[in-house]
Amino acid sequence: MYEAKSKEIVLRRVREALAKSAPFLPPTPDFVNSVHPAPVDDMSVVFVQNFINNSGTFFYCESEEDFFDQLFAFKREQNLQHLFVWEPNLQHILYHAGIDYTESEDGFINQAEASLTGCEALITRTGSILISSANAGGRRLSIYPAMHIVVAKASQLVPDIKDGLQLVRDKYKQQFPSMVSLVSGPSRTADIEKTLVMGAHGPKQLVLFLIDDLPHS
């Protein structure tokens, strides 16, 4: 008798639930449009603001010649004796500009105070630099030296991370680099007693020379 009554109660609740209108269903998530809106201001302005907020050191260069002048002055100001440069195109332009650099890997472990590399893209939203292992510097030049110097062009600015990754896919196609990384300011950690320590797992200083190669009206 008790079992039959319990069954009747369950069936009645089921019938009552079916008689009610369906609950409100939330709209289907939008997987197409970006979560983050496009920058309202000029991308270069937004990028620089975010890059400096990440504790990066920034230099604006009106031209390639201006880059040579500012790099020469910065190198002298910082008293950099060993600036490691392994990318052939960078070696070529520095040689013709009369700027000393170290192209050999000899003494790299003990003398790598600074490195100069290019990059794949500049991510506006995060103020980050997208680098990969595809260049001649590989992984070491962006990680081991105490100072990582990057030279980039304004035409490499993209709104977001997905845009930067698309550039890498389009550039390398089937030969996608084994390492793609976002560099957002100097290396840092606060694992020990919540005290911020710079350069714990990489360069203590990230320096960007941005060459303006965009047309101006």
Rosetta constraint file for C-alpha pairs under 8 A:
AtomPair CA 1 CA 5 HARMONIC 6.25 0.50
AtomPair CA 2 CA 6 HARMONIC 6.20 0.50
AtomPair CA 3 CA 7 HARMONIC 6.24 0.50
AtomPair CA 4 CA 8 HARMONIC 6.25 0.50
AtomPair CA 5 CA 9 HARMONIC 6.32 0.50
AtomPair CA 6 CA 10 HARMONIC 6.33 0.50
AtomPair CA 7 CA 11 HARMONIC 6.20 0.50
AtomPair CA 8 CA 12 HARMONIC 6.08 0.50
AtomPair CA 9 CA 13 HARMONIC 6.27 0.50
AtomPair CA 10 CA 14 HARMONIC 6.28 0.50
AtomPair CA 11 CA 15 HARMONIC 6.23 0.50
AtomPair CA 12 CA 16 HARMONIC 6.17 0.50
AtomPair CA 13 CA 17 HARMONIC 6.10 0.50
AtomPair CA 14 CA 18 HARMONIC 6.23 0.50
AtomPair CA 15 CA 19 HARMONIC 6.19 0.50
AtomPair CA 16 CA 20 HARMONIC 6.58 0.50
AtomPair CA 38 CA 159 HARMONIC 6.72 0.50
AtomPair CA 39 CA 43 HARMONIC 6.46 0.50
AtomPair CA 39 CA 46 HARMONIC 7.22 0.50
AtomPair CA 39 CA 125 HARMONIC 7.58 0.50
AtomPair CA 39 CA 159 HARMONIC 7.18 0.50
AtomPair CA 41 CA 45 HARMONIC 6.84 0.50
AtomPair CA 41 CA 46 HARMONIC 6.58 0.50
AtomPair CA 42 CA 46 HARMONIC 6.50 0.50
AtomPair CA 43 CA 47 HARMONIC 5.94 0.50
AtomPair CA 43 CA 124 HARMONIC 6.12 0.50
AtomPair CA 43 CA 157 HARMONIC 7.04 0.50
AtomPair CA 43 CA 158 HARMONIC 7.71 0.50
AtomPair CA 43 CA 159 HARMONIC 7.16 0.50
AtomPair CA 44 CA 48 HARMONIC 6.10 0.50
AtomPair CA 44 CA 124 HARMONIC 7.30 0.50
AtomPair CA 44 CA 154 HARMONIC 7.07 0.50
AtomPair CA 44 CA 157 HARMONIC 7.11 0.50
AtomPair CA 45 CA 49 HARMONIC 6.28 0.50
AtomPair CA 46 CA 50 HARMONIC 6.29 0.50
AtomPair CA 46 CA 124 HARMONIC 6.25 0.50
AtomPair CA 46 CA 125 HARMONIC 7.30 0.50
AtomPair CA 46 CA 127 HARMONIC 7.80 0.50
AtomPair CA 47 CA 51 HARMONIC 5.91 0.50
AtomPair CA 47 CA 122 HARMONIC 7.81 0.50
AtomPair CA 47 CA 123 HARMONIC 7.05 0.50
AtomPair CA 47 CA 124 HARMONIC 4.31 0.50
AtomPair CA 47 CA 125 HARMONIC 6.62 0.50
AtomPair CA 47 CA 126 HARMONIC 7.28 0.50
AtomPair CA 47 CA 127 HARMONIC 4.84 0.50
AtomPair CA 47 CA 128 HARMONIC 7.98 0.50
AtomPair CA 48 CA 52 HARMONIC 6.02 0.50
AtomPair CA 48 CA 58 HARMONIC 7.47 0.50
AtomPair CA 48 CA 127 HARMONIC 6.64 0.50
AtomPair CA 49 CA 53 HARMONIC 6.18 0.50
AtomPair CA 49 CA 127 HARMONIC 7.40 0.50
AtomPair CA 50 CA 54 HARMONIC 6.32 0.50
AtomPair CA 50 CA 124 HARMONIC 7.58 0.50
AtomPair CA 50 CA 125 HARMONIC 7.35 0.50
AtomPair CA 50 CA 126 HARMONIC 6.11 0.50
AtomPair CA 50 CA 127 HARMONIC 4.45 0.50
AtomPair CA 50 CA 128 HARMONIC 8.00 0.50
AtomPair CA 51 CA 55 HARMONIC 6.84 0.50
AtomPair CA 51 CA 56 HARMONIC 5.60 0.50
AtomPair CA 51 CA 58 HARMONIC 7.86 0.50
AtomPair CA 51 CA 126 HARMONIC 7.43 0.50
AtomPair CA 51 CA 127 HARMONIC 4.17 0.50
AtomPair CA 51 CA 128 HARMONIC 6.47 0.50
AtomPair CA 51 CA 184 HARMONIC 7.22 0.50
AtomPair CA 51 CA 185 HARMONIC 6.91 0.50
AtomPair CA 52 CA 56 HARMONIC 4.88 0.50
AtomPair CA 52 CA 57 HARMONIC 6.53 0.50
AtomPair CA 52 CA 58 HARMONIC 7.08 0.50
AtomPair CA 52 CA 127 HARMONIC 7.86 0.50
AtomPair CA 54 CA 127 HARMONIC 7.32 0.50
AtomPair CA 54 CA 184 HARMONIC 6.14 0.50
AtomPair CA 54 CA 185 HARMONIC 4.84 0.50
AtomPair CA 54 CA 186 HARMONIC 7.71 0.50
AtomPair CA 55 CA 185 HARMONIC 5.49 0.50
AtomPair CA 55 CA 186 HARMONIC 6.80 0.50
AtomPair CA 55 CA 206 HARMONIC 7.94 0.50
AtomPair CA 56 CA 184 HARMONIC 7.97 0.50
AtomPair CA 56 CA 185 HARMONIC 4.99 0.50
AtomPair CA 56 CA 186 HARMONIC 6.73 0.50
AtomPair CA 56 CA 205 HARMONIC 7.04 0.50
AtomPair CA 56 CA 206 HARMONIC 5.30 0.50
AtomPair CA 56 CA 207 HARMONIC 6.03 0.50
AtomPair CA 56 CA 208 HARMONIC 7.48 0.50
AtomPair CA 57 CA 205 HARMONIC 7.54 0.50
AtomPair CA 57 CA 206 HARMONIC 6.15 0.50
AtomPair CA 57 CA 207 HARMONIC 4.63 0.50
AtomPair CA 57 CA 208 HARMONIC 6.24 0.50
AtomPair CA 58 CA 207 HARMONIC 5.92 0.50
AtomPair CA 58 CA 208 HARMONIC 5.02 0.50
AtomPair CA 58 CA 209 HARMONIC 6.25 0.50
AtomPair CA 58 CA 210 HARMONIC 7.67 0.50
AtomPair CA 59 CA 70 HARMONIC 7.92 0.50
AtomPair CA 59 CA 207 HARMONIC 7.83 0.50
AtomPair CA 59 CA 208 HARMONIC 6.13 0.50
AtomPair CA 59 CA 209 HARMONIC 4.79 0.50
AtomPair CA 59 CA 210 HARMONIC 6.24 0.50
AtomPair CA 60 CA 209 HARMONIC 6.06 0.50
AtomPair CA 60 CA 210 HARMONIC 5.17 0.50
AtomPair CA 60 CA 211 HARMONIC 6.45 0.50
AtomPair CA 60 CA 212 HARMONIC 7.52 0.50
AtomPair CA 61 CA 66 HARMONIC 5.41 0.50
AtomPair CA 61 CA 67 HARMONIC 5.29 0.50
AtomPair CA 61 CA 70 HARMONIC 7.78 0.50
AtomPair CA 61 CA 209 HARMONIC 6.68 0.50
AtomPair CA 61 CA 210 HARMONIC 5.74 0.50
AtomPair CA 61 CA 211 HARMONIC 4.67 0.50
AtomPair CA 61 CA 212 HARMONIC 6.14 0.50
AtomPair CA 62 CA 66 HARMONIC 5.93 0.50
AtomPair CA 62 CA 67 HARMONIC 7.58 0.50
AtomPair CA 62 CA 211 HARMONIC 6.02 0.50
AtomPair CA 62 CA 212 HARMONIC 5.32 0.50
AtomPair CA 62 CA 213 HARMONIC 7.90 0.50
AtomPair CA 63 CA 67 HARMONIC 6.36 0.50
AtomPair CA 63 CA 211 HARMONIC 5.73 0.50
AtomPair CA 63 CA 212 HARMONIC 6.09 0.50
AtomPair CA 63 CA 213 HARMONIC 7.05 0.50
AtomPair CA 64 CA 68 HARMONIC 6.47 0.50
AtomPair CA 64 CA 211 HARMONIC 6.38 0.50
AtomPair CA 65 CA 69 HARMONIC 6.46 0.50
AtomPair CA 66 CA 70 HARMONIC 6.17 0.50
AtomPair CA 67 CA 71 HARMONIC 5.91 0.50
AtomPair CA 67 CA 209 HARMONIC 6.94 0.50
AtomPair CA 67 CA 211 HARMONIC 6.82 0.50
AtomPair CA 68 CA 72 HARMONIC 6.02 0.50
AtomPair CA 68 CA 94 HARMONIC 7.62 0.50
AtomPair CA 68 CA 97 HARMONIC 6.58 0.50
AtomPair CA 68 CA 99 HARMONIC 7.74 0.50
AtomPair CA 69 CA 73 HARMONIC 6.26 0.50
AtomPair CA 70 CA 74 HARMONIC 5.97 0.50
AtomPair CA 71 CA 75 HARMONIC 5.92 0.50
AtomPair CA 72 CA 76 HARMONIC 6.27 0.50
AtomPair CA 72 CA 99 HARMONIC 6.49 0.50
AtomPair CA 73 CA 77 HARMONIC 6.02 0.50
AtomPair CA 74 CA 78 HARMONIC 6.03 0.50
AtomPair CA 75 CA 79 HARMONIC 5.89 0.50
AtomPair CA 75 CA 80 HARMONIC 5.31 0.50
AtomPair CA 76 CA 80 HARMONIC 6.50 0.50
AtomPair CA 80 CA 113 HARMONIC 7.22 0.50
AtomPair CA 80 CA 114 HARMONIC 7.23 0.50
AtomPair CA 81 CA 113 HARMONIC 7.98 0.50
AtomPair CA 82 CA 101 HARMONIC 6.52 0.50
AtomPair CA 82 CA 102 HARMONIC 6.05 0.50
AtomPair CA 82 CA 111 HARMONIC 6.43 0.50
AtomPair CA 82 CA 112 HARMONIC 6.47 0.50
AtomPair CA 82 CA 113 HARMONIC 6.28 0.50
AtomPair CA 82 CA 114 HARMONIC 6.60 0.50
AtomPair CA 83 CA 100 HARMONIC 7.71 0.50
AtomPair CA 83 CA 101 HARMONIC 5.02 0.50
AtomPair CA 83 CA 102 HARMONIC 5.65 0.50
AtomPair CA 83 CA 112 HARMONIC 7.26 0.50
AtomPair CA 83 CA 113 HARMONIC 6.95 0.50
AtomPair CA 83 CA 114 HARMONIC 5.02 0.50
AtomPair CA 83 CA 115 HARMONIC 5.27 0.50
AtomPair CA 83 CA 116 HARMONIC 6.89 0.50
AtomPair CA 84 CA 101 HARMONIC 5.95 0.50
AtomPair CA 84 CA 102 HARMONIC 4.66 0.50
AtomPair CA 84 CA 103 HARMONIC 5.96 0.50
AtomPair CA 84 CA 104 HARMONIC 7.83 0.50
AtomPair CA 84 CA 108 HARMONIC 7.93 0.50
AtomPair CA 84 CA 112 HARMONIC 6.80 0.50
AtomPair CA 84 CA 114 HARMONIC 6.30 0.50
AtomPair CA 84 CA 115 HARMONIC 4.62 0.50
AtomPair CA 84 CA 116 HARMONIC 6.34 0.50
AtomPair CA 84 CA 141 HARMONIC 7.69 0.50
AtomPair CA 85 CA 90 HARMONIC 7.07 0.50
AtomPair CA 85 CA 91 HARMONIC 6.41 0.50
AtomPair CA 85 CA 101 HARMONIC 6.34 0.50
AtomPair CA 85 CA 102 HARMONIC 6.01 0.50
AtomPair CA 85 CA 103 HARMONIC 5.42 0.50
AtomPair CA 85 CA 115 HARMONIC 6.05 0.50
AtomPair CA 85 CA 116 HARMONIC 5.39 0.50
AtomPair CA 85 CA 117 HARMONIC 6.79 0.50
AtomPair CA 85 CA 137 HARMONIC 7.47 0.50
AtomPair CA 86 CA 90 HARMONIC 7.69 0.50
AtomPair CA 86 CA 91 HARMONIC 6.98 0.50
AtomPair CA 86 CA 103 HARMONIC 5.56 0.50
AtomPair CA 86 CA 104 HARMONIC 7.81 0.50
AtomPair CA 86 CA 117 HARMONIC 7.81 0.50
AtomPair CA 86 CA 136 HARMONIC 5.59 0.50
AtomPair CA 86 CA 137 HARMONIC 5.36 0.50
AtomPair CA 87 CA 91 HARMONIC 6.20 0.50
AtomPair CA 87 CA 117 HARMONIC 7.01 0.50
AtomPair CA 87 CA 135 HARMONIC 6.59 0.50
AtomPair CA 87 CA 136 HARMONIC 4.85 0.50
AtomPair CA 87 CA 137 HARMONIC 6.21 0.50
AtomPair CA 88 CA 92 HARMONIC 6.07 0.50
AtomPair CA 88 CA 136 HARMONIC 7.51 0.50
AtomPair CA 89 CA 93 HARMONIC 6.50 0.50
AtomPair CA 90 CA 94 HARMONIC 6.08 0.50
AtomPair CA 90 CA 117 HARMONIC 7.70 0.50
AtomPair CA 91 CA 95 HARMONIC 5.95 0.50
AtomPair CA 91 CA 101 HARMONIC 7.80 0.50
AtomPair CA 91 CA 103 HARMONIC 7.61 0.50
AtomPair CA 92 CA 96 HARMONIC 6.46 0.50
AtomPair CA 93 CA 97 HARMONIC 6.11 0.50
AtomPair CA 94 CA 98 HARMONIC 6.12 0.50
AtomPair CA 94 CA 99 HARMONIC 5.24 0.50
AtomPair CA 94 CA 100 HARMONIC 7.30 0.50
AtomPair CA 94 CA 101 HARMONIC 7.74 0.50
AtomPair CA 95 CA 99 HARMONIC 6.07 0.50
AtomPair CA 95 CA 100 HARMONIC 7.22 0.50
AtomPair CA 107 CA 111 HARMONIC 5.63 0.50
AtomPair CA 107 CA 112 HARMONIC 7.60 0.50
AtomPair CA 108 CA 112 HARMONIC 5.04 0.50
AtomPair CA 112 CA 144 HARMONIC 7.37 0.50
AtomPair CA 112 CA 145 HARMONIC 4.98 0.50
AtomPair CA 112 CA 146 HARMONIC 7.34 0.50
AtomPair CA 113 CA 145 HARMONIC 5.15 0.50
AtomPair CA 113 CA 146 HARMONIC 5.38 0.50
AtomPair CA 113 CA 147 HARMONIC 6.26 0.50
AtomPair CA 114 CA 145 HARMONIC 5.19 0.50
AtomPair CA 114 CA 146 HARMONIC 6.00 0.50
AtomPair CA 114 CA 147 HARMONIC 4.55 0.50
AtomPair CA 114 CA 148 HARMONIC 5.82 0.50
AtomPair CA 114 CA 149 HARMONIC 7.13 0.50
AtomPair CA 115 CA 141 HARMONIC 5.81 0.50
AtomPair CA 115 CA 142 HARMONIC 7.25 0.50
AtomPair CA 115 CA 145 HARMONIC 6.35 0.50
AtomPair CA 115 CA 147 HARMONIC 6.47 0.50
AtomPair CA 115 CA 148 HARMONIC 5.17 0.50
AtomPair CA 115 CA 149 HARMONIC 5.80 0.50
AtomPair CA 116 CA 141 HARMONIC 7.55 0.50
AtomPair CA 116 CA 148 HARMONIC 6.30 0.50
AtomPair CA 116 CA 149 HARMONIC 4.67 0.50
AtomPair CA 116 CA 150 HARMONIC 5.63 0.50
AtomPair CA 116 CA 151 HARMONIC 7.36 0.50
AtomPair CA 117 CA 137 HARMONIC 6.95 0.50
AtomPair CA 117 CA 141 HARMONIC 7.38 0.50
AtomPair CA 117 CA 142 HARMONIC 7.55 0.50
AtomPair CA 117 CA 148 HARMONIC 7.78 0.50
AtomPair CA 117 CA 149 HARMONIC 6.46 0.50
AtomPair CA 117 CA 150 HARMONIC 5.07 0.50
AtomPair CA 117 CA 151 HARMONIC 6.48 0.50
AtomPair CA 118 CA 131 HARMONIC 7.81 0.50
AtomPair CA 118 CA 135 HARMONIC 7.92 0.50
AtomPair CA 118 CA 150 HARMONIC 5.49 0.50
AtomPair CA 118 CA 151 HARMONIC 5.29 0.50
AtomPair CA 118 CA 152 HARMONIC 6.12 0.50
AtomPair CA 119 CA 129 HARMONIC 6.90 0.50
AtomPair CA 119 CA 130 HARMONIC 6.08 0.50
AtomPair CA 119 CA 131 HARMONIC 4.84 0.50
AtomPair CA 119 CA 132 HARMONIC 7.25 0.50
AtomPair CA 119 CA 150 HARMONIC 6.99 0.50
AtomPair CA 119 CA 151 HARMONIC 7.37 0.50
AtomPair CA 119 CA 152 HARMONIC 6.51 0.50
AtomPair CA 120 CA 129 HARMONIC 7.74 0.50
AtomPair CA 120 CA 130 HARMONIC 5.45 0.50
AtomPair CA 120 CA 131 HARMONIC 5.33 0.50
AtomPair CA 120 CA 132 HARMONIC 6.91 0.50
AtomPair CA 120 CA 156 HARMONIC 7.35 0.50
AtomPair CA 120 CA 164 HARMONIC 7.46 0.50
AtomPair CA 120 CA 167 HARMONIC 7.71 0.50
AtomPair CA 120 CA 168 HARMONIC 6.84 0.50
AtomPair CA 121 CA 129 HARMONIC 6.21 0.50
AtomPair CA 121 CA 130 HARMONIC 5.11 0.50
AtomPair CA 121 CA 131 HARMONIC 7.25 0.50
AtomPair CA 121 CA 152 HARMONIC 7.91 0.50
AtomPair CA 121 CA 156 HARMONIC 4.92 0.50
AtomPair CA 121 CA 157 HARMONIC 6.07 0.50
AtomPair CA 121 CA 158 HARMONIC 6.93 0.50
AtomPair CA 121 CA 164 HARMONIC 5.69 0.50
AtomPair CA 121 CA 167 HARMONIC 7.73 0.50
AtomPair CA 122 CA 127 HARMONIC 7.18 0.50
AtomPair CA 122 CA 128 HARMONIC 6.04 0.50
AtomPair CA 122 CA 129 HARMONIC 4.81 0.50
AtomPair CA 122 CA 130 HARMONIC 6.00 0.50
AtomPair CA 122 CA 152 HARMONIC 7.98 0.50
AtomPair CA 122 CA 156 HARMONIC 5.81 0.50
AtomPair CA 122 CA 157 HARMONIC 4.69 0.50
AtomPair CA 122 CA 158 HARMONIC 6.11 0.50
AtomPair CA 122 CA 164 HARMONIC 7.35 0.50
AtomPair CA 123 CA 127 HARMONIC 5.61 0.50
AtomPair CA 123 CA 128 HARMONIC 5.12 0.50
AtomPair CA 123 CA 129 HARMONIC 6.16 0.50
AtomPair CA 123 CA 130 HARMONIC 7.03 0.50
AtomPair CA 123 CA 157 HARMONIC 6.21 0.50
AtomPair CA 123 CA 158 HARMONIC 5.45 0.50
AtomPair CA 123 CA 159 HARMONIC 6.00 0.50
AtomPair CA 123 CA 160 HARMONIC 5.42 0.50
AtomPair CA 123 CA 161 HARMONIC 6.02 0.50
AtomPair CA 123 CA 164 HARMONIC 6.77 0.50
AtomPair CA 124 CA 128 HARMONIC 7.08 0.50
AtomPair CA 124 CA 157 HARMONIC 6.50 0.50
AtomPair CA 124 CA 158 HARMONIC 5.99 0.50
AtomPair CA 124 CA 159 HARMONIC 5.02 0.50
AtomPair CA 124 CA 160 HARMONIC 6.14 0.50
AtomPair CA 125 CA 159 HARMONIC 6.04 0.50
AtomPair CA 125 CA 160 HARMONIC 5.65 0.50
AtomPair CA 126 CA 160 HARMONIC 7.61 0.50
AtomPair CA 126 CA 184 HARMONIC 7.44 0.50
AtomPair CA 127 CA 184 HARMONIC 6.57 0.50
AtomPair CA 128 CA 182 HARMONIC 6.01 0.50
AtomPair CA 128 CA 183 HARMONIC 5.38 0.50
AtomPair CA 128 CA 184 HARMONIC 4.51 0.50
AtomPair CA 128 CA 185 HARMONIC 7.26 0.50
AtomPair CA 129 CA 182 HARMONIC 5.61 0.50
AtomPair CA 129 CA 183 HARMONIC 5.04 0.50
AtomPair CA 129 CA 184 HARMONIC 6.55 0.50
AtomPair CA 130 CA 164 HARMONIC 7.13 0.50
AtomPair CA 130 CA 180 HARMONIC 7.13 0.50
AtomPair CA 130 CA 181 HARMONIC 5.80 0.50
AtomPair CA 130 CA 182 HARMONIC 4.71 0.50
AtomPair CA 130 CA 183 HARMONIC 6.38 0.50
AtomPair CA 131 CA 180 HARMONIC 5.84 0.50
AtomPair CA 131 CA 181 HARMONIC 5.42 0.50
AtomPair CA 131 CA 182 HARMONIC 6.45 0.50
AtomPair CA 131 CA 183 HARMONIC 7.43 0.50
AtomPair CA 132 CA 138 HARMONIC 7.30 0.50
AtomPair CA 132 CA 139 HARMONIC 7.51 0.50
AtomPair CA 132 CA 177 HARMONIC 6.31 0.50
AtomPair CA 132 CA 178 HARMONIC 7.74 0.50
AtomPair CA 132 CA 179 HARMONIC 5.38 0.50
AtomPair CA 132 CA 180 HARMONIC 4.31 0.50
AtomPair CA 132 CA 181 HARMONIC 6.14 0.50
AtomPair CA 133 CA 137 HARMONIC 7.23 0.50
AtomPair CA 133 CA 138 HARMONIC 4.27 0.50
AtomPair CA 133 CA 139 HARMONIC 5.44 0.50
AtomPair CA 133 CA 177 HARMONIC 5.85 0.50
AtomPair CA 133 CA 178 HARMONIC 6.40 0.50
AtomPair CA 133 CA 179 HARMONIC 5.23 0.50
AtomPair CA 133 CA 180 HARMONIC 6.70 0.50
AtomPair CA 134 CA 138 HARMONIC 6.27 0.50
AtomPair CA 134 CA 177 HARMONIC 5.45 0.50
AtomPair CA 134 CA 178 HARMONIC 7.76 0.50
AtomPair CA 134 CA 179 HARMONIC 7.93 0.50
AtomPair CA 137 CA 141 HARMONIC 5.36 0.50
AtomPair CA 137 CA 142 HARMONIC 7.64 0.50
AtomPair CA 138 CA 142 HARMONIC 7.96 0.50
AtomPair CA 139 CA 143 HARMONIC 6.63 0.50
AtomPair CA 139 CA 179 HARMONIC 7.74 0.50
AtomPair CA 140 CA 144 HARMONIC 5.56 0.50
AtomPair CA 141 CA 145 HARMONIC 6.55 0.50
AtomPair CA 141 CA 148 HARMONIC 7.41 0.50
AtomPair CA 142 CA 148 HARMONIC 5.93 0.50
AtomPair CA 142 CA 202 HARMONIC 7.95 0.50
AtomPair CA 142 CA 203 HARMONIC 7.63 0.50
AtomPair CA 143 CA 148 HARMONIC 7.70 0.50
AtomPair CA 143 CA 201 HARMONIC 7.84 0.50
AtomPair CA 143 CA 202 HARMONIC 4.91 0.50
AtomPair CA 143 CA 203 HARMONIC 6.11 0.50
AtomPair CA 144 CA 202 HARMONIC 5.93 0.50
AtomPair CA 144 CA 203 HARMONIC 6.64 0.50
AtomPair CA 145 CA 202 HARMONIC 7.36 0.50
AtomPair CA 145 CA 203 HARMONIC 5.86 0.50
AtomPair CA 146 CA 199 HARMONIC 7.31 0.50
AtomPair CA 146 CA 202 HARMONIC 6.99 0.50
AtomPair CA 146 CA 203 HARMONIC 4.28 0.50
AtomPair CA 146 CA 204 HARMONIC 5.33 0.50
AtomPair CA 146 CA 205 HARMONIC 6.61 0.50
AtomPair CA 147 CA 203 HARMONIC 5.15 0.50
AtomPair CA 147 CA 204 HARMONIC 6.04 0.50
AtomPair CA 147 CA 205 HARMONIC 4.83 0.50
AtomPair CA 147 CA 206 HARMONIC 6.08 0.50
AtomPair CA 147 CA 207 HARMONIC 7.50 0.50
AtomPair CA 148 CA 203 HARMONIC 6.12 0.50
AtomPair CA 148 CA 205 HARMONIC 6.36 0.50
AtomPair CA 148 CA 206 HARMONIC 5.08 0.50
AtomPair CA 148 CA 207 HARMONIC 6.22 0.50
AtomPair CA 149 CA 206 HARMONIC 6.06 0.50
AtomPair CA 149 CA 207 HARMONIC 4.63 0.50
AtomPair CA 149 CA 208 HARMONIC 5.87 0.50
AtomPair CA 149 CA 209 HARMONIC 7.65 0.50
AtomPair CA 150 CA 206 HARMONIC 7.77 0.50
AtomPair CA 150 CA 207 HARMONIC 6.13 0.50
AtomPair CA 150 CA 208 HARMONIC 4.83 0.50
AtomPair CA 150 CA 209 HARMONIC 6.21 0.50
AtomPair CA 151 CA 208 HARMONIC 5.87 0.50
AtomPair CA 151 CA 209 HARMONIC 4.78 0.50
AtomPair CA 151 CA 210 HARMONIC 6.05 0.50
AtomPair CA 151 CA 211 HARMONIC 7.47 0.50
AtomPair CA 152 CA 156 HARMONIC 7.00 0.50
AtomPair CA 152 CA 208 HARMONIC 7.39 0.50
AtomPair CA 152 CA 209 HARMONIC 6.36 0.50
AtomPair CA 152 CA 210 HARMONIC 5.08 0.50
AtomPair CA 152 CA 211 HARMONIC 6.15 0.50
AtomPair CA 153 CA 157 HARMONIC 7.70 0.50
AtomPair CA 153 CA 210 HARMONIC 5.43 0.50
AtomPair CA 153 CA 211 HARMONIC 4.65 0.50
AtomPair CA 153 CA 212 HARMONIC 5.98 0.50
AtomPair CA 153 CA 213 HARMONIC 6.19 0.50
AtomPair CA 154 CA 210 HARMONIC 6.40 0.50
AtomPair CA 154 CA 211 HARMONIC 6.09 0.50
AtomPair CA 154 CA 212 HARMONIC 5.18 0.50
AtomPair CA 154 CA 213 HARMONIC 5.92 0.50
AtomPair CA 154 CA 214 HARMONIC 6.44 0.50
AtomPair CA 155 CA 212 HARMONIC 7.80 0.50
AtomPair CA 155 CA 213 HARMONIC 6.48 0.50
AtomPair CA 155 CA 214 HARMONIC 6.26 0.50
AtomPair CA 158 CA 163 HARMONIC 6.02 0.50
AtomPair CA 158 CA 164 HARMONIC 6.23 0.50
AtomPair CA 159 CA 163 HARMONIC 6.64 0.50
AtomPair CA 160 CA 164 HARMONIC 6.67 0.50
AtomPair CA 161 CA 165 HARMONIC 6.29 0.50
AtomPair CA 162 CA 166 HARMONIC 6.13 0.50
AtomPair CA 163 CA 167 HARMONIC 6.41 0.50
AtomPair CA 164 CA 168 HARMONIC 6.53 0.50
AtomPair CA 165 CA 169 HARMONIC 6.24 0.50
AtomPair CA 166 CA 170 HARMONIC 6.08 0.50
AtomPair CA 167 CA 171 HARMONIC 6.03 0.50
AtomPair CA 168 CA 172 HARMONIC 6.05 0.50
AtomPair CA 168 CA 173 HARMONIC 7.74 0.50
AtomPair CA 168 CA 176 HARMONIC 7.43 0.50
AtomPair CA 169 CA 173 HARMONIC 5.08 0.50
AtomPair CA 169 CA 174 HARMONIC 7.94 0.50
AtomPair CA 169 CA 176 HARMONIC 6.59 0.50
AtomPair CA 172 CA 176 HARMONIC 5.34 0.50
AtomPair CA 172 CA 177 HARMONIC 7.55 0.50
AtomPair CA 185 CA 205 HARMONIC 7.55 0.50
AtomPair CA 185 CA 206 HARMONIC 5.82 0.50
AtomPair CA 186 CA 198 HARMONIC 6.67 0.50
AtomPair CA 186 CA 199 HARMONIC 6.39 0.50
AtomPair CA 186 CA 202 HARMONIC 7.37 0.50
AtomPair CA 186 CA 203 HARMONIC 5.77 0.50
AtomPair CA 186 CA 204 HARMONIC 5.23 0.50
AtomPair CA 186 CA 205 HARMONIC 5.09 0.50
AtomPair CA 186 CA 206 HARMONIC 5.24 0.50
AtomPair CA 187 CA 198 HARMONIC 5.73 0.50
AtomPair CA 187 CA 199 HARMONIC 4.63 0.50
AtomPair CA 187 CA 200 HARMONIC 6.11 0.50
AtomPair CA 187 CA 201 HARMONIC 5.82 0.50
AtomPair CA 187 CA 202 HARMONIC 5.11 0.50
AtomPair CA 187 CA 203 HARMONIC 5.69 0.50
AtomPair CA 187 CA 204 HARMONIC 6.00 0.50
AtomPair CA 187 CA 205 HARMONIC 7.83 0.50
AtomPair CA 188 CA 196 HARMONIC 6.74 0.50
AtomPair CA 188 CA 197 HARMONIC 5.48 0.50
AtomPair CA 188 CA 198 HARMONIC 4.33 0.50
AtomPair CA 188 CA 199 HARMONIC 5.47 0.50
AtomPair CA 188 CA 200 HARMONIC 5.62 0.50
AtomPair CA 188 CA 201 HARMONIC 6.97 0.50
AtomPair CA 188 CA 202 HARMONIC 7.98 0.50
AtomPair CA 188 CA 204 HARMONIC 7.87 0.50
AtomPair CA 189 CA 195 HARMONIC 7.83 0.50
AtomPair CA 189 CA 196 HARMONIC 5.67 0.50
AtomPair CA 189 CA 197 HARMONIC 5.40 0.50
AtomPair CA 189 CA 198 HARMONIC 6.71 0.50
AtomPair CA 189 CA 200 HARMONIC 6.34 0.50
AtomPair CA 190 CA 194 HARMONIC 4.61 0.50
AtomPair CA 190 CA 195 HARMONIC 4.89 0.50
AtomPair CA 190 CA 196 HARMONIC 4.44 0.50
AtomPair CA 190 CA 197 HARMONIC 6.17 0.50
AtomPair CA 191 CA 195 HARMONIC 7.22 0.50
AtomPair CA 191 CA 196 HARMONIC 7.97 0.50
AtomPair CA 198 CA 204 HARMONIC 5.49 0.50
AtomPair CA 199 CA 203 HARMONIC 5.04 0.50
AtomPair CA 199 CA 204 HARMONIC 3.89 0.50
AtomPair CA 199 CA 205 HARMONIC 7.48 0.50
AtomPair CA 200 CA 204 HARMONIC 7.65 0.50
